[in-house]
């Protein structure tokens, strides 16, 4: 899994799973500057309610 694919999937579905959030937090020290910006954006989208924590069917 890559952060770019995770970001696009989350944006298109409006959902991010708990496992995906765990993956982001475990790998954040290895992110490039661009990936760090995407991770911050994911957090902002969750905070604003545009992304929901849930599961995809």
PQR file with spaces between the fields and no chain letter, atoms N, CA, C, O and H, PARSE charges and radii, in Angstrom:
ATOM       1  N    UNK     1       0.847   -1.167    0.000 -0.4000 1.5000
ATOM       2  CA   UNK     1       0.000    0.000    0.000 -0.0000 2.0000
ATOM       3  C    UNK     1       0.893    1.231    0.000  0.5500 1.7000
ATOM       4  O    UNK     1       1.933    1.261    0.658 -0.5500 1.4000
ATOM       5  N    UNK     2       0.478    2.232   -0.737 -0.4000 1.5000
ATOM       6  CA   UNK     2       1.181    3.494   -0.742 -0.0000 2.0000
ATOM       7  C    UNK     2       0.255    4.601   -0.297  0.5500 1.7000
ATOM       8  O    UNK     2      -0.966    4.480   -0.400 -0.5500 1.4000
ATOM       9  H    UNK     2      -0.367    2.208   -1.272  0.4000 1.0000
ATOM      10  N    UNK     3       0.833    5.680    0.198 -0.4000 1.5000
ATOM      11  CA   UNK     3       0.009    6.771    0.694 -0.0000 2.0000
ATOM      12  C    UNK     3      -0.768    7.442   -0.431  0.5500 1.7000
ATOM      13  O    UNK     3      -1.893    7.897   -0.221 -0.5500 1.4000
ATOM      14  H    UNK     3       1.825    5.779    0.282  0.4000 1.0000
ATOM      15  N    UNK     4      -0.183    7.509   -1.618 -0.4000 1.5000
ATOM      16  CA   UNK     4      -0.880    8.124   -2.743 -0.0000 2.0000
ATOM      17  C    UNK     4      -2.159    7.374   -3.088  0.5500 1.7000
ATOM      18  O    UNK     4      -3.212    7.981   -3.283 -0.5500 1.4000
ATOM      19  H    UNK     4       0.731    7.140   -1.788  0.4000 1.0000
ATOM      20  N    UNK     5      -2.060    6.060   -3.161 -0.4000 1.5000
ATOM      21  CA   UNK     5      -3.241    5.240   -3.464 -0.0000 2.0000
ATOM      22  C    UNK     5      -4.265    5.337   -2.336  0.5500 1.7000
ATOM      23  O    UNK     5      -5.464    5.451   -2.590 -0.5500 1.4000
ATOM      24  H    UNK     5      -1.204    5.567   -3.002  0.4000 1.0000
ATOM      25  N    UNK     6      -3.796    5.292   -1.103 -0.4000 1.5000
ATOM      26  CA   UNK     6      -4.683    5.425    0.049 -0.0000 2.0000
ATOM      27  C    UNK     6      -5.405    6.768    0.026  0.5500 1.7000
ATOM      28  O    UNK     6      -6.608    6.837    0.281 -0.5500 1.4000
ATOM      29  H    UNK     6      -2.822    5.200   -0.896  0.4000 1.0000
ATOM      30  N    UNK     7      -4.675    7.823   -0.276 -0.4000 1.5000
ATOM      31  CA   UNK     7      -5.255    9.166   -0.336 -0.0000 2.0000
ATOM      32  C    UNK     7      -6.352    9.225   -1.396  0.5500 1.7000
ATOM      33  O    UNK     7      -7.455    9.700   -1.125 -0.5500 1.4000
ATOM      34  H    UNK     7      -3.698    7.768   -0.482  0.4000 1.0000
ATOM      35  N    UNK     8      -6.053    8.746   -2.594 -0.4000 1.5000
ATOM      36  CA   UNK     8      -7.035    8.798   -3.679 -0.0000 2.0000
ATOM      37  C    UNK     8      -8.262    7.937   -3.383  0.5500 1.7000
ATOM      38  O    UNK     8      -9.390    8.340   -3.666 -0.5500 1.4000
ATOM      39  H    UNK     8      -5.157    8.361   -2.814  0.4000 1.0000
ATOM      40  N    UNK     9      -8.042    6.764   -2.819 -0.4000 1.5000
ATOM      41  CA   UNK     9      -9.166    5.886   -2.473 -0.0000 2.0000
ATOM      42  C    UNK     9     -10.040    6.536   -1.406  0.5500 1.7000
ATOM      43  O    UNK     9     -11.267    6.493   -1.495 -0.5500 1.4000
ATOM      44  H    UNK     9      -7.125    6.436   -2.589  0.4000 1.0000
ATOM      45  N    UNK    10      -9.424    7.127   -0.415 -0.4000 1.5000
ATOM      46  CA   UNK    10     -10.179    7.770    0.651 -0.0000 2.0000
ATOM      47  C    UNK    10     -10.972    8.962    0.139  0.5500 1.7000
ATOM      48  O    UNK    10     -12.122    9.164    0.529 -0.5500 1.4000
ATOM      49  H    UNK    10      -8.427    7.162   -0.342  0.4000 1.0000
ATOM      50  N    UNK    11     -10.361    9.743   -0.725 -0.4000 1.5000
ATOM      51  CA   UNK    11     -11.047   10.910   -1.283 -0.0000 2.0000
ATOM      52  C    UNK    11     -12.227   10.470   -2.142  0.5500 1.7000
ATOM      53  O    UNK    11     -13.301   11.067   -2.074 -0.5500 1.4000
ATOM      54  H    UNK    11      -9.427    9.579   -1.041  0.4000 1.0000
ATOM      55  N    UNK    12     -12.035    9.441   -2.938 -0.4000 1.5000
ATOM      56  CA   UNK    12     -13.102    9.023   -3.854 -0.0000 2.0000
ATOM      57  C    UNK    12     -14.260    8.349   -3.129  0.5500 1.7000
ATOM      58  O    UNK    12     -15.403    8.453   -3.575 -0.5500 1.4000
ATOM      59  H    UNK    12     -11.163    8.956   -2.993  0.4000 1.0000
ATOM      60  N    UNK    13     -13.992    7.654   -2.013 -0.4000 1.5000
ATOM      61  CA   UNK    13     -15.069    6.975   -1.287 -0.0000 2.0000
ATOM      62  C    UNK    13     -15.594    7.787   -0.113  0.5500 1.7000
ATOM      63  O    UNK    13     -16.721    7.570    0.334 -0.5500 1.4000
ATOM      64  H    UNK    13     -13.063    7.569   -1.650  0.4000 1.0000
ATOM      65  N    UNK    14     -14.797    8.715    0.388 -0.4000 1.5000
ATOM      66  CA   UNK    14     -15.189    9.487    1.559 -0.0000 2.0000
ATOM      67  C    UNK    14     -14.989    8.736    2.865  0.5500 1.7000
ATOM      68  O    UNK    14     -15.451    9.171    3.919 -0.5500 1.4000
ATOM      69  H    UNK    14     -13.882    8.892    0.025  0.4000 1.0000
ATOM      70  N    UNK    15     -14.291    7.598    2.787 -0.4000 1.5000
ATOM      71  CA   UNK    15     -14.098    6.738    3.961 -0.0000 2.0000
ATOM      72  C    UNK    15     -12.623    6.355    4.081  0.5500 1.7000
ATOM      73  O    UNK    15     -11.949    6.088    3.086 -0.5500 1.4000
ATOM      74  H    UNK    15     -13.915    7.245    1.930  0.4000 1.0000
ATOM      75  N    UNK    16     -12.145    6.337    5.321 -0.4000 1.5000
ATOM      76  CA   UNK    16     -10.829    5.788    5.619 -0.0000 2.0000
ATOM      77  C    UNK    16     -11.018    4.779    6.755  0.5500 1.7000
ATOM      78  O    UNK    16     -11.735    5.046    7.721 -0.5500 1.4000
ATOM      79  H    UNK    16     -12.693    6.554    6.129  0.4000 1.0000
ATOM      80  N    UNK    17     -10.380    3.640    6.630 -0.4000 1.5000
ATOM      81  CA   UNK    17     -10.562    2.593    7.636 -0.0000 2.0000
ATOM      82  C    UNK    17      -9.574    2.762    8.780  0.5500 1.7000
ATOM      83  O    UNK    17      -8.565    3.455    8.646 -0.5500 1.4000
ATOM      84  H    UNK    17      -9.798    3.424    5.846  0.4000 1.0000
ATOM      85  N    UNK    18      -9.871    2.127    9.897 -0.4000 1.5000
ATOM      86  CA   UNK    18      -8.981    2.192   11.046 -0.0000 2.0000
ATOM      87  C    UNK    18      -7.634    1.549   10.726  0.5500 1.7000
ATOM      88  O    UNK    18      -6.592    2.041   11.156 -0.5500 1.4000
ATOM      89  H    UNK    18     -10.690    1.564   10.006  0.4000 1.0000
ATOM      90  N    UNK    19      -7.654    0.451    9.973 -0.4000 1.5000
ATOM      91  CA   UNK    19      -6.392   -0.194    9.587 -0.0000 2.0000
ATOM      92  C    UNK    19      -5.526    0.735    8.742  0.5500 1.7000
ATOM      93  O    UNK    19      -4.303    0.747    8.884 -0.5500 1.4000
ATOM      94  H    UNK    19      -8.501    0.050    9.623  0.4000 1.0000
ATOM      95  N    UNK    20      -6.156    1.508    7.867 -0.4000 1.5000
ATOM      96  CA   UNK    20      -5.405    2.460    7.035 -0.0000 2.0000
ATOM      97  C    UNK    20      -4.800    3.562    7.895  0.5500 1.7000
ATOM      98  O    UNK    20      -3.663    3.973    7.663 -0.5500 1.4000
ATOM      99  H    UNK    20      -7.150    1.498    7.752  0.4000 1.0000
ATOM     100  N    UNK    21      -5.546    4.043    8.883 -0.4000 1.5000
ATOM     101  CA   UNK    21      -4.997    5.059    9.787 -0.0000 2.0000
ATOM     102  C    UNK    21      -3.823    4.519   10.592  0.5500 1.7000
ATOM     103  O    UNK    21      -2.838    5.222   10.819 -0.5500 1.4000
ATOM     104  H    UNK    21      -6.470    3.709    9.071  0.4000 1.0000
ATOM     105  N    UNK    22      -3.935    3.273   11.017 -0.4000 1.5000
ATOM     106  CA   UNK    22      -2.829    2.643   11.743 -0.0000 2.0000
ATOM     107  C    UNK    22      -1.604    2.557   10.844  0.5500 1.7000
ATOM     108  O    UNK    22      -0.487    2.823   11.288 -0.5500 1.4000
ATOM     109  H    UNK    22      -4.735    2.702   10.832  0.4000 1.0000
ATOM     110  N    UNK    23      -1.807    2.185    9.578 -0.4000 1.5000
ATOM     111  CA   UNK    23      -0.695    2.097    8.632 -0.0000 2.0000
ATOM     112  C    UNK    23      -0.026    3.462    8.461  0.5500 1.7000
ATOM     113  O    UNK    23       1.201    3.560    8.441 -0.5500 1.4000
ATOM     114  H    UNK    23      -2.714    1.969    9.217  0.4000 1.0000
ATOM     115  N    UNK    24      -0.839    4.512    8.339 -0.4000 1.5000
ATOM     116  CA   UNK    24      -0.285    5.866    8.172 -0.0000 2.0000
ATOM     117  C    UNK    24       0.573    6.236    9.385  0.5500 1.7000
ATOM     118  O    UNK    24       1.692    6.725    9.227 -0.5500 1.4000
ATOM     119  H    UNK    24      -1.836    4.432    8.355  0.4000 1.0000
ATOM     120  N    UNK    25       0.057    6.005   10.583 -0.4000 1.5000
ATOM     121  CA   UNK    25       0.816    6.394   11.777 -0.0000 2.0000
ATOM     122  C    UNK    25       2.088    5.575   11.950  0.5500 1.7000
ATOM     123  O    UNK    25       3.094    6.095   12.433 -0.5500 1.4000
ATOM     124  H    UNK    25      -0.852    5.608   10.711  0.4000 1.0000
ATOM     125  N    UNK    26       2.058    4.312   11.567 -0.4000 1.5000
ATOM     126  CA   UNK    26       3.255    3.466   11.707 -0.0000 2.0000
ATOM     127  C    UNK    26       4.338    3.818   10.693  0.5500 1.7000
ATOM     128  O    UNK    26       5.522    3.599   10.949 -0.5500 1.4000
ATOM     129  H    UNK    26       1.240    3.890   11.175  0.4000 1.0000
ATOM     130  N    UNK    27       3.947    4.355    9.560 -0.4000 1.5000
ATOM     131  CA   UNK    27       4.911    4.613    8.494 -0.0000 2.0000
ATOM     132  C    UNK    27       5.246    6.082    8.295  0.5500 1.7000
ATOM     133  O    UNK    27       6.011    6.421    7.392 -0.5500 1.4000
ATOM     134  H    UNK    27       2.985    4.533    9.351  0.4000 1.0000
ATOM     135  N    UNK    28       4.691    6.957    9.117 -0.4000 1.5000
ATOM     136  CA   UNK    28       4.856    8.388    8.876 -0.0000 2.0000
ATOM     137  C    UNK    28       6.304    8.874    8.946  0.5500 1.7000
ATOM     138  O    UNK    28       6.647    9.871    8.310 -0.5500 1.4000
ATOM     139  H    UNK    28       4.070    6.682    9.851  0.4000 1.0000
ATOM     140  N    UNK    29       7.147    8.194    9.700 -0.4000 1.5000
ATOM     141  CA   UNK    29       8.548    8.619    9.778 -0.0000 2.0000
ATOM     142  C    UNK    29       9.299    8.386    8.468  0.5500 1.7000
ATOM     143  O    UNK    29      10.345    8.994    8.239 -0.5500 1.4000
ATOM     144  H    UNK    29       6.869    7.385   10.216  0.4000 1.0000
ATOM     145  N    UNK    30       8.778    7.516    7.612 -0.4000 1.5000
ATOM     146  CA   UNK    30       9.432    7.204    6.344 -0.0000 2.0000
ATOM     147  C    UNK    30       8.849    7.976    5.168  0.5500 1.7000
ATOM     148  O    UNK    30       9.291    7.789    4.034 -0.5500 1.4000
ATOM     149  H    UNK    30       7.929    7.022    7.798  0.4000 1.0000
ATOM     150  N    UNK    31       7.870    8.838    5.412 -0.4000 1.5000
ATOM     151  CA   UNK    31       7.217    9.565    4.321 -0.0000 2.0000
ATOM     152  C    UNK    31       8.115   10.656    3.753  0.5500 1.7000
ATOM     153  O    UNK    31       8.894   11.287    4.468 -0.5500 1.4000
ATOM     154  H    UNK    31       7.511    8.991    6.333  0.4000 1.0000
ATOM     155  N    UNK    32       7.982   10.855    2.452 -0.4000 1.5000
ATOM     156  CA   UNK    32       8.636   12.000    1.811 -0.0000 2.0000
ATOM     157  C    UNK    32       7.868   13.261    2.208  0.5500 1.7000
ATOM     158  O    UNK    32       6.826   13.177    2.858 -0.5500 1.4000
ATOM     159  H    UNK    32       7.349   10.342    1.872  0.4000 1.0000
ATOM     160  N    UNK    33       8.370   14.396    1.829 -0.4000 1.5000
ATOM     161  CA   UNK    33       7.706   15.662    2.147 -0.0000 2.0000
ATOM     162  C    UNK    33       6.319   15.724    1.513  0.5500 1.7000
ATOM     163  O    UNK    33       5.371   16.210    2.130 -0.5500 1.4000
ATOM     164  H    UNK    33       9.217   14.464    1.302  0.4000 1.0000
ATOM     165  N    UNK    34       6.205   15.237    0.300 -0.4000 1.5000
ATOM     166  CA   UNK    34       4.918   15.213   -0.405 -0.0000 2.0000
ATOM     167  C    UNK    34       3.934   14.293    0.320  0.5500 1.7000
ATOM     168  O    UNK    34       2.763   14.636    0.485 -0.5500 1.4000
ATOM     169  H    UNK    34       6.975   14.842   -0.201  0.4000 1.0000
ATOM     170  N    UNK    35       4.410   13.132    0.748 -0.4000 1.5000
ATOM     171  CA   UNK    35       3.545   12.196    1.469 -0.0000 2.0000
ATOM     172  C    UNK    35       3.128   12.770    2.825  0.5500 1.7000
ATOM     173  O    UNK    35       2.008   12.535    3.278 -0.5500 1.4000
ATOM     174  H    UNK    35       5.361   12.853    0.614  0.4000 1.0000
ATOM     175  N    UNK    36       4.010   13.509    3.464 -0.4000 1.5000
ATOM     176  CA   UNK    36       3.664   14.154    4.729 -0.0000 2.0000
ATOM     177  C    UNK    36       2.522   15.147    4.523  0.5500 1.7000
ATOM     178  O    UNK    36       1.611   15.237    5.346 -0.5500 1.4000
ATOM     179  H    UNK    36       4.920   13.699    3.096  0.4000 1.0000
ATOM     180  N    UNK    37       2.577   15.886    3.424 -0.4000 1.5000
ATOM     181  CA   UNK    37       1.517   16.845    3.110 -0.0000 2.0000
ATOM     182  C    UNK    37       0.184   16.130    2.887  0.5500 1.7000
ATOM     183  O    UNK    37      -0.864   16.618    3.311 -0.5500 1.4000
ATOM     184  H    UNK    37       3.316   15.813    2.755  0.4000 1.0000
ATOM     185  N    UNK    38       0.225   14.977    2.222 -0.4000 1.5000
ATOM     186  CA   UNK    38      -1.002   14.203    2.001 -0.0000 2.0000
ATOM     187  C    UNK    38      -1.559   13.675    3.317  0.5500 1.7000
ATOM     188  O    UNK    38      -2.773   13.678    3.518 -0.5500 1.4000
ATOM     189  H    UNK    38       1.076   14.580    1.878  0.4000 1.0000
ATOM     190  N    UNK    39      -0.694   13.226    4.208 -0.4000 1.5000
ATOM     191  CA   UNK    39      -1.135   12.716    5.506 -0.0000 2.0000
ATOM     192  C    UNK    39      -1.787   13.833    6.332  0.5500 1.7000
ATOM     193  O    UNK    39      -2.798   13.616    7.000 -0.5500 1.4000
ATOM     194  H    UNK    39       0.293   13.224    4.045  0.4000 1.0000
ATOM     195  N    UNK    40      -1.203   15.004    6.275 -0.4000 1.5000
ATOM     196  CA   UNK    40      -1.787   16.154    6.976 -0.0000 2.0000
ATOM     197  C    UNK    40      -3.147   16.491    6.385  0.5500 1.7000
ATOM     198  O    UNK    40      -4.089   16.787    7.120 -0.5500 1.4000
ATOM     199  H    UNK    40      -0.382   15.180    5.732  0.4000 1.0000
ATOM     200  N    UNK    41      -3.253   16.447    5.061 -0.4000 1.5000
ATOM     201  CA   UNK    41      -4.527   16.722    4.396 -0.0000 2.0000
ATOM     202  C    UNK    41      -5.579   15.695    4.795  0.5500 1.7000
ATOM     203  O    UNK    41      -6.736   16.055    5.010 -0.5500 1.4000
ATOM     204  H    UNK    41      -2.488   16.206    4.464  0.4000 1.0000
ATOM     205  N    UNK    42      -5.198   14.419    4.897 -0.4000 1.5000
ATOM     206  CA   UNK    42      -6.134   13.393    5.353 -0.0000 2.0000
ATOM     207  C    UNK    42      -6.652   13.738    6.751  0.5500 1.7000
ATOM     208  O    UNK    42      -7.849   13.621    7.015 -0.5500 1.4000
ATOM     209  H    UNK    42      -4.258   14.127    4.721  0.4000 1.0000
ATOM     210  N    UNK    43      -5.772   14.154    7.628 -0.4000 1.5000
ATOM     211  CA   UNK    43      -6.174   14.545    8.977 -0.0000 2.0000
ATOM     212  C    UNK    43      -7.129   15.717    8.973  0.5500 1.7000
ATOM     213  O    UNK    43      -8.095   15.736    9.736 -0.5500 1.4000
ATOM     214  H    UNK    43      -4.800   14.249    7.414  0.4000 1.0000
ATOM     215  N    UNK    44      -6.871   16.699    8.119 -0.4000 1.5000
ATOM     216  CA   UNK    44      -7.753   17.860    8.025 -0.0000 2.0000
ATOM     217  C    UNK    44      -9.129   17.467    7.492  0.5500 1.7000
ATOM     218  O    UNK    44     -10.147   17.993    7.941 -0.5500 1.4000
ATOM     219  H    UNK    44      -6.087   16.683    7.499  0.4000 1.0000
ATOM     220  N    UNK    45      -9.154   16.542    6.534 -0.4000 1.5000
ATOM     221  CA   UNK    45     -10.430   16.091    5.988 -0.0000 2.0000
ATOM     222  C    UNK    45     -11.233   15.312    7.027  0.5500 1.7000
ATOM     223  O    UNK    45     -12.458   15.416    7.070 -0.5500 1.4000
ATOM     224  H    UNK    45      -8.327   16.115    6.169  0.4000 1.0000
ATOM     225  N    UNK    46     -10.554   14.542    7.854 -0.4000 1.5000
ATOM     226  CA   UNK    46     -11.241   13.828    8.942 -0.0000 2.0000
ATOM     227  C    UNK    46     -11.791   14.834    9.949  0.5500 1.7000
ATOM     228  O    UNK    46     -12.939   14.727   10.380 -0.5500 1.4000
ATOM     229  H    UNK    46      -9.558   14.458    7.819  0.4000 1.0000
ATOM     230  N    UNK    47     -10.966   15.811   10.321 -0.4000 1.5000
ATOM     231  CA   UNK    47     -11.393   16.827   11.291 -0.0000 2.0000
ATOM     232  C    UNK    47     -12.589   17.632   10.795  0.5500 1.7000
ATOM     233  O    UNK    47     -13.460   17.997   11.583 -0.5500 1.4000
ATOM     234  H    UNK    47     -10.033   15.898    9.971  0.4000 1.0000
ATOM     235  N    UNK    48     -12.635   17.907    9.505 -0.4000 1.5000
ATOM     236  CA   UNK    48     -13.719   18.723    8.952 -0.0000 2.0000
ATOM     237  C    UNK    48     -14.986   17.906    8.675  0.5500 1.7000
ATOM     238  O    UNK    48     -16.036   18.469    8.365 -0.5500 1.4000
ATOM     239  H    UNK    48     -11.927   17.609    8.865  0.4000 1.0000
ATOM     240  N    UNK    49     -14.883   16.591    8.786 -0.4000 1.5000
ATOM     241  CA   UNK    49     -16.037   15.741    8.552 -0.0000 2.0000
ATOM     242  C    UNK    49     -16.219   15.312    7.112  0.5500 1.7000
ATOM     243  O    UNK    49     -17.192   14.632    6.787 -0.5500 1.4000
ATOM     244  H    UNK    49     -14.030   16.134    9.038  0.4000 1.0000
ATOM     245  N    UNK    50     -15.296   15.698    6.242 -0.4000 1.5000
ATOM     246  CA   UNK    50     -15.392   15.309    4.833 -0.0000 2.0000
ATOM     247  C    UNK    50     -14.978   13.862    4.611  0.5500 1.7000
ATOM     248  O    UNK    50     -15.403   13.235    3.641 -0.5500 1.4000
ATOM     249  H    UNK    50     -14.506   16.250    6.506  0.4000 1.0000
ATOM     250  N    UNK    51     -14.154   13.333    5.501 -0.4000 1.5000
ATOM     251  CA   UNK    51     -13.761   11.916    5.472 -0.0000 2.0000
ATOM     252  C    UNK    51     -14.305   11.267    6.739  0.5500 1.7000
ATOM     253  O    UNK    51     -14.185   11.824    7.830 -0.5500 1.4000
ATOM     254  H    UNK    51     -13.809   13.842    6.289  0.4000 1.0000
ATOM     255  N    UNK    52     -14.890   10.114    6.592 -0.4000 1.5000
ATOM     256  CA   UNK    52     -15.463    9.381    7.713 -0.0000 2.0000
ATOM     257  C    UNK    52     -14.615    8.164    8.032  0.5500 1.7000
ATOM     258  O    UNK    52     -14.062    7.526    7.136 -0.5500 1.4000
ATOM     259  H    UNK    52     -14.988    9.662    5.706  0.4000 1.0000
ATOM     260  N    UNK    53     -14.517    7.849    9.314 -0.4000 1.5000
ATOM     261  CA   UNK    53     -13.847    6.630    9.743 -0.0000 2.0000
ATOM     262  C    UNK    53     -14.864    5.497    9.637  0.5500 1.7000
ATOM     263  O    UNK    53     -15.933    5.566   10.244 -0.5500 1.4000
ATOM     264  H    UNK    53     -14.965    8.368   10.042  0.4000 1.0000
ATOM     265  N    UNK    54     -14.549    4.482    8.891 -0.4000 1.5000
ATOM     266  CA   UNK    54     -15.513    3.395    8.702 -0.0000 2.0000
ATOM     267  C    UNK    54     -14.903    2.230    7.963  0.5500 1.7000
ATOM     268  O    UNK    54     -13.698    1.987    8.035 -0.5500 1.4000
ATOM     269  H    UNK    54     -13.681    4.425    8.398  0.4000 1.0000
ATOM     270  N    UNK    55     -15.763    1.502    7.241 -0.4000 1.5000
ATOM     271  CA   UNK    55     -15.290    0.366    6.456 -0.0000 2.0000
ATOM     272  C    UNK    55     -15.886    0.431    5.063  0.5500 1.7000
ATOM     273  O    UNK    55     -16.982    0.951    4.856 -0.5500 1.4000
ATOM     274  H    UNK    55     -16.741    1.700    7.183  0.4000 1.0000
ATOM     275  N    UNK    56     -15.145   -0.104    4.122 -0.4000 1.5000
ATOM     276  CA   UNK    56     -15.619   -0.182    2.732 -0.0000 2.0000
ATOM     277  C    UNK    56     -16.117   -1.579    2.449  0.5500 1.7000
ATOM     278  O    UNK    56     -15.509   -2.561    2.875 -0.5500 1.4000
ATOM     279  H    UNK    56     -14.254   -0.526    4.289  0.4000 1.0000
ATOM     280  N    UNK    57     -17.203   -1.668    1.743 -0.4000 1.5000
ATOM     281  CA   UNK    57     -17.767   -2.989    1.407 -0.0000 2.0000
ATOM     282  C    UNK    57     -17.383   -3.343   -0.016  0.5500 1.7000
ATOM     283  O    UNK    57     -17.750   -4.411   -0.507 -0.5500 1.4000
ATOM     284  H    UNK    57     -17.697   -0.870    1.398  0.4000 1.0000
